[in-house]
């Protein structure tokens, strides 16, 4: 099947949904992996590719975009409710 989620950088912890992925549906990646969505993943939003522990960095674009504000399971929606971004000086 055609991929419906994009991993931007191989180091990323999340993929971006290329369409709405319903709860119980699958994020299909170009490398053949499929991740079961544990919640609705709206178009252009992030889905966790692996279990991420509270406080761990979350990578997108190969860069840290924030930290997990709570434990996040593979397949969960990653957004402002569970992703924290620290203010940086400078």
N, C-alpha and C positions, 0 to 999 in steps of 0.2 A: 504494500500500500504506500501511497504517497506520504511523505513526512508532513506532519501538521504542527511541529514544534522545532525551533531552531536553537542549536547550541552555537553561540557566537565564537567561543574560544574553547579549546579542548580542556583547559584548566577550570572552566566554569562549573559552579554548583547548581546552576539553574538553566532552564531552557525557556525560550519565549514562545508562547502559543501563537501560531499563525492563523488560528480560528478559535472560536469558543470550543473548549473541550469539556463535555459534560462530566459531572461527578460519575465515576464508574467507567468512564471512557478511557481512552489511552492516548498519551502523548507519544507519537511515533517519530523517532529521530532518524536522520539520514544514515546513521551507522547501523540501523536495524534494531536498536534498542526500543523497547516500549515500556513506558512508565504509567501505571494505573493512576488516574486522577482521583484523589481522595475528596475533592471538592470541585465545584465548577471553576475552571480556569478561564477567565475571560480573554478574548482576543487581545494580543499584545502584552499580556501579563505573564508573570514568571511561575514556573512549576519547579519544585525541588527535584533534583536528580538523585539525591542521596539523603540519608538521615543527617541532619545538622543539629548539633547540640547547642543549647542556650549559650550565648557568648561567643560562639565560633564566628569567624569571618565568613561572609558569603561573597562569592566571586561571580561577576558577570563581566564580559569583555576582557576576561583574564585579569581583572582588577578587583580589589575589594570594594564593594558598594555599601557595606554595612555589616552589622552583626545580627545574629539570630537573637531576638528578644525572648524567645521561648524555644523549647525543643521543636524541631520541624521534621516531619517524616517525609521520606521520598514520596512524591506524588501530591504533596500539599501545595496550595497556593501560597506564594511568597509575595507579601505586600506590606503596607504600612502597619498592619495589625501584628506582624511577627518579625519585622525587619527594623532595626534601629540604626540610625546614622549618627555618628559622633561628630560634633562640630570640631573643625580643625582650625588652629590658629595660623595666621599668616596669609 
